[in-house]
Amino acid sequence: MLDTLPRAVPELALQAIRKLIDEGGYQPGDALPSQRDLADRLGVSRASLREALSSLSAMGLISVQAGKGVFVQSPAPGGFAWPYAEQVSAADTFQMRYALEGFAAGQAALALTADPLDRLRANVEAMRLELRAGRFEAAARLDFEFHQALLLACGNQAMLQVITSSREIFLESQKLPFIRPERAMETWQEHRTILKALERRAQAAAQRAMQAHIRNAASRTGVVFTV
């Protein structure tokens, strides 16, 4: 049973489902066994299975359709599915984040007080624990909260409005880097680097660390953008 290694359960379930698809002769459009059957077959909890299915969905390998089931689909070019392609590209989204959030991090380094810094430290530690447990959806939400906290600290209401009005698009861009579980901890390491710059009130270092983080996050999903 996969639950004998709790920290890696969702990742192991993900790999097991990929193996099932590859070796089971499943074609795009075919339905996989029900989630109950998959959980029983893999020996994992339904929660761990949902995490694995969410990551596979982000990779474009499956489609989870409420009330219908889980279906195999062809991966999108670049290895991931970007559900907002008709509105804005993934590359443009990361490019905007690079510009806005780099500036916001620099301003936040000058504005953050003790209590918000404590909350950021707690956020970074919580992300470490979620990633070690393979809970990538929870880690992505913590990722969004970390970035939103810096936008709030920056104090630029126009920038905050841009981000929050398109919350789902930005949250999706923060899920994408987790489609590669073997590199998931890089996000936490980069957040820790940003946090250290914020603690030193180092404006330029915080801006550079955030910009490097955004570029690295894009790179982990195969997205390249110019600055």
N, C-alpha and C positions, 0 to 999 in steps of 0.2 A: 504493500500500500504506500502511496506517495506521502501520506500524512506522517510517515516516520521521520521526515525531514521538514518540520513545520516552516522554517524560514524560507524554504525554496518551493513550497507547495504550488503556488500559482504558476511559477516558472516551469516546474516539472510537468504540471498539467498542460501548460501551453505546448511544451515540446511533445508530450504524449499525443495530444490532439493533432498536431502537425504530422506526426508519424502515422497516426490512424488515417489521415487524409491521403498521405503519400502512398502508404502500403495497402490501403483498402480499396483502391481503384475509384475513389470518389472524383467526380467531374463537376465543373461549375454548374450550379443549379441543383445538385443532389442534396438531399436532406441528410444531416447527421442524425445519430440516435438522439432521443430526447435528453434534456439536461439531466433528468433523474437517472436515466440509463448511463449517460456519460459519467456522472458522479460515482455511480456504483461500480462501473467498469474500471475507473481510474483509482477508486478508493480515496476520494477526496470529498470535502464538504461542498455543499452547494455554493457557499460564499467563495471558496477558493476557485471553484469552476467558473463562477461568474467573472472573477478577476481575469482568469485566463481567456475566456471568451471575449471580454472587453478588449484585451490587448490584441487578440487575433482579428477582431473587427477593425481596430485602428490600422492594422497592417493590411487590411483589404483582403484577407484570406477567407473570411466568413461573413455572413450577414445574419444577425440575430433579429428575427421578426416576431414581435410580440404576438402571442396567440397562435403562431404558425410553426415556429421551430428555428433551427439553426441550419443555414444553407451554405454550401461551399460556393465561393466566387473566385473569379480570376483576380489576382493582385493587380492594383493599379500601377502604371509606370512609376518607377522610383521606389516601389515596394511598400507604399502606404496609401490609404484612401483619405483624401481631403474632401470632406462633405460640403465645403462652402465654395467649391471651385467656380460656381456660376456667379458668386458675389465678389470674391477676392481670392487671389492665389495664395498658397502657403508662403511663397517667397516674399510677396508683398507684405504679408502679415508680419513675418520675421523682420523685414526691413524697417517697418514702422516701429516695431518694438525696440529695435536697436537704437533708433533715433530718440524716441520718447523716453524709454526706460533708462537709457544711459544717462541722459540729462537728469531724470528724476532721481537716480541713485546719487549723483553728485550733489544735488540740492538737499537730499535727505541726510547726507553725511553732516551737513551743517545744521540741520533743523531737529534731528531726532533727540529726544530727551530720554531719561533713564527708563521710564516705564515702557515706551514703545520698543526700546532696544531689548528689554527683558522679554517682551512678547516675540520679537524676532528670534532671539536665542531659543526660546521654547519651540517656535515653529521649525527651526533648523534641526533641532534634536528630534522632534516628532517625525519629520521627514526621514531622518536616518532610520528610525525604527520601522516606519511603514515600508521603506524600500528593502530593508533587511528581511521583512516578512513577505515581500513580494506583492504588497497591496498597492498596485500602481495607480488605481483610480484615486485612492485616498492621498497618495503622494502628489498626484497632479493637482488636487484641490489645495493642498498645503502650498504647492508651488504658486498657484494663483494668488493665495492669500499673502504670501511673502511679497510678491511683486505689487499687489494692490496696496499693501502697507507702505511701501516706499513711495508710491504715487500719492497716497494720502499725506505722508510726511512732507513731500515736495511742496504741497500747498497749491499746485496749479490746477484749478478746478476744470479748466478746459481740457487738459490732458486726461484727467480722471474721468471726465464725461465720455471722451472718445473710447477709453478702455471699457468702462462699465456698460456703455450702450451697446457694445459688441461683445459682451462677456462670453457668450458661447463660442465665438470664433477664437478669442484669445485663449480660452480654456482648452479648446481643441489643440491649439498650437503648443500648449504646455503638456498635453497628453502624448503628443507624437514622439518626443525623445524616448519615452518609456517603451516603445515598440521593440527596443533592443535591450532586453533585460540584463544582458551581460555588461552593459554600459550605464545602467540606471543610476548607480552610485555617483557617477560623474556630476549629475545635477546637484546632489547634496554637497559634494566637494566644492563646486563653484559657488553655491549659496554661502558656504562657510567662508570662502575667500571674500565675497562681497561683505559679509557680516563683519569680518575683521577690519576691513577698510572703514566701514561705518563706525565701528567702535573707536577707531583712531581719529575719527572726524576728518579723514583724508579724502577730500572732495574729488580730486583727479583720479586717485586710485580706485575709489568706489565707482566712478563713471567707467573707467577702463575695465574693471572687473565685471560690471554688468554687461558691457558691450561684448566682452569676450564670451560671457555666458550665453548671450543670445546667439552669437555666431556658432558657438559649439553646439548649442541645442539644435539649431537648424542643420548643422553638419551631421549630427547623429541621425537625422531623418532623411539625409540625402538631399537637403535643400541648400542651394547656393544663392546668395544675393550679393549685390554690389553696394558699396557705401562710398 
